[in-house]
Amino acid sequence: MLRWLFAIVIAGIVSAFAVLLLTGEYINDGPVLVALSEEHGIHTGDFFVVTGWAAALLSEAGLLLVGARTRG
């Protein structure tokens, strides 16, 4: 049970950082690919953020599943 709590906390922190990177401005934004409004859009750098977020959550899920198999 504690293992799942830790996993939820990690997923929440990684997701919060991803949202901050997607909604804020940073040096590697890149050009706008899709304009959502005059002030917001999807940049090329956003794909790296989403890819990193997905890799972190998939790695976490893999650790949880491998841990469950070795114990059970």
N, C-alpha and C positions, 0 to 999 in steps of 0.2 A: 504494500500500500504506500509506503514512504517513497519507494522508487517512482511510482506514478505521480505523486505530489511533486517531486523534484522535476520530473519530465514536464509537467504542466507549467511550473514556474519558469523553466528554461524556454519553453515554447512561447510563453507570454512575453518574456524579455526580448527574445529574438524578433518576435512579431512587432513589438513596440518600436524597436530600433528600425525595423524595415519601414514602418509607417512614417517615422520621423524622417528617414532618408527620402522616401517617396514624396512627401508633402513639402519638404524644405528645399533650400537651394544649396548646392555644394559644387565644388570645383569641377567635378567630372560629370556634370549633368549631360553635356553633349547637346546636339541640336534637337529641337522639338520634332517628333515624328507625327504626333496627333495632337492637335490643339483642342483642349476641352473647354476652354474659355480664353479670354484675353490674357489672363494671368497664370493659367494652369494648363499643363499638357503632359503628354507622355514623352519622355526623353530617352535617348539611347542608353544613358546610364542607368535608367530605371530597370532595364532588363538584367543588369548585373546584380542589382539589389534583390530583385525577385528570384533570380537564380540562386544567389547565396542563401536567401531565406528558405527556399525549397530544399536545398542541399542540407541545411542545418536540421530542418524538421524531419527529413527522410533519414538522416543519420541517427537522429534521436530515436525515431521509431525502430530503426534497425537494432540499435542497442537494447531497446526494451524487449523486442521480440527474441533476440539472441539470448538475453538474460533469462527470459521466461522458459525458453527451450532447455537451457542447460540446468536449470533448477528443477524443472518439472519432470 
